[in-house]
Amino acid sequence: MNNYRTIYEAVGGGDGIRRIVEAFYPKVQKHPLLAPLFPDDIMPVMEKQYMFLSQFFGGPSLYSDQYGHPMMRGRHMPFQITVERAEAWLDCMREALAETELPQELQRIVLERLSAPAHHFVNTKESNEQET
């Protein structure tokens, strides 16, 4: 990230975030574990993701300005998020980032930054796990 103050700047600002989101969601829509969680009309989801990632990576507070505090764990509670689904989400993001022209190190930083939140949203045990 050398000369950039934020990940948002390093990925190319709003245009860079938009490219990531546009590469990401077709993968999500095709993924057998993730597709059932998303509506057929993915455009509103993509716009919210664009707004959230812009803010999350140090850009303008687009998401909060429109929807209030992100409270992402709470917003994801209605959906069964398993560790397997969190990993699938990160895999889709990894594939999307690989399609960008971002340097490998920056792709790694983006994934690392998204990994903790992805796992924080887990709210359901795997179907094959036993209750303890």
C-alpha positions in Angstrom: 0.0 0.0 0.0 3.1 2.1 0.2 1.9 5.7 -0.6 -1.7 5.2 0.3 -3.3 6.0 3.6 -6.2 3.6 3.2 -7.1 0.4 1.4 -9.9 2.4 -0.3 -7.3 4.6 -1.9 -4.9 1.7 -2.7 -7.6 -0.3 -4.6 -8.5 2.8 -6.7 -11.2 4.5 -4.7 -14.9 4.0 -5.6 -14.1 2.7 -9.1 -11.8 0.0 -7.7 -14.4 -1.0 -5.1 -17.0 -1.1 -7.9 -14.8 -3.4 -10.0 -14.3 -5.8 -7.0 -18.0 -5.9 -6.3 -18.9 -6.5 -9.9 -16.4 -9.4 -10.2 -17.5 -10.8 -6.8 -21.3 -11.2 -7.1 -21.5 -13.4 -10.2 -19.3 -15.9 -8.3 -21.6 -15.7 -5.3 -24.7 -16.2 -7.4 -23.2 -19.4 -8.9 -21.9 -20.8 -5.6 -24.1 -23.7 -4.3 -23.7 -22.7 -0.6 -24.1 -18.9 -1.1 -26.6 -18.5 -3.9 -29.6 -19.5 -1.8 -28.8 -16.7 0.6 -29.2 -14.0 -2.0 -32.2 -12.6 -3.9 -32.6 -13.0 -7.6 -32.3 -9.3 -8.1 -28.7 -8.9 -6.9 -28.4 -5.2 -7.8 -29.5 -3.7 -4.5 -27.2 -6.1 -2.7 -24.3 -5.1 -4.9 -25.0 -1.4 -4.2 -25.1 -2.0 -0.5 -21.8 -4.0 -0.7 -20.2 -1.2 -2.7 -21.3 1.4 -0.1 -20.2 -0.8 2.8 -16.8 -1.8 1.4 -16.1 1.8 0.5 -16.6 2.8 4.1 -15.0 -0.4 5.5 -11.8 0.2 3.6 -11.4 3.9 4.7 -13.4 5.7 2.0 -16.5 7.9 2.4 -19.2 6.7 4.9 -21.7 5.9 2.2 -23.3 3.0 4.0 -23.7 4.8 7.4 -25.0 7.9 5.7 -27.8 6.0 4.1 -28.5 3.1 6.5 -27.1 4.1 9.8 -24.5 2.1 11.7 -23.6 -1.0 9.7 -24.2 -3.5 12.6 -23.2 -6.2 10.1 -23.4 -9.2 12.5 -27.0 -8.2 13.4 -27.9 -7.7 9.7 -26.7 -11.1 8.9 -28.5 -12.9 11.8 -31.5 -13.9 9.7 -29.3 -16.0 7.5 -27.6 -19.3 8.4 -24.0 -18.4 8.2 -21.7 -21.4 8.8 -17.9 -21.5 8.8 -18.2 -23.3 5.5 -20.2 -20.4 4.0 -17.8 -17.8 5.5 -15.0 -19.6 3.7 -17.0 -19.9 0.5 -17.6 -16.1 0.6 -13.9 -15.5 1.1 -13.1 -17.9 -1.7 -15.4 -16.0 -4.1 -13.7 -12.7 -3.0 -10.3 -14.3 -3.6 -11.4 -15.2 -7.1 -12.8 -11.8 -7.8 -9.6 -10.1 -6.5 -7.5 -12.4 -8.8 -9.4 -11.0 -11.7 -8.5 -7.4 -10.9 -5.2 -5.8 -11.7 -4.4 -5.2 -8.0 -1.0 -6.3 -6.8 -0.9 -9.7 -5.1 0.2 -8.1 -1.8 -2.8 -5.7 -1.9 -5.2 -8.6 -2.7 -3.8 -10.4 0.4 -4.3 -7.4 2.6 -7.9 -7.0 1.4 -8.7 -10.7 2.1 -7.0 -10.5 5.4 -9.1 -7.5 6.4 -12.3 -9.2 5.3 -11.5 -12.6 7.0 -12.3 -11.6 10.6 -15.7 -10.0 9.7 -16.6 -13.0 7.5 -16.0 -15.3 10.5 -17.6 -12.9 13.0 -20.9 -13.4 11.1 -21.0 -17.1 11.7 -24.1 -17.9 13.6 -24.9 -21.5 12.7 -23.0 -24.7 13.4 -22.1 -26.9 10.4 -24.9 -29.4 9.7 -22.6 -32.3 10.5 -21.4 -30.9 13.9 -22.9 -32.3 17.1 -24.3 -30.0 19.8 -22.1 -30.1 22.9 
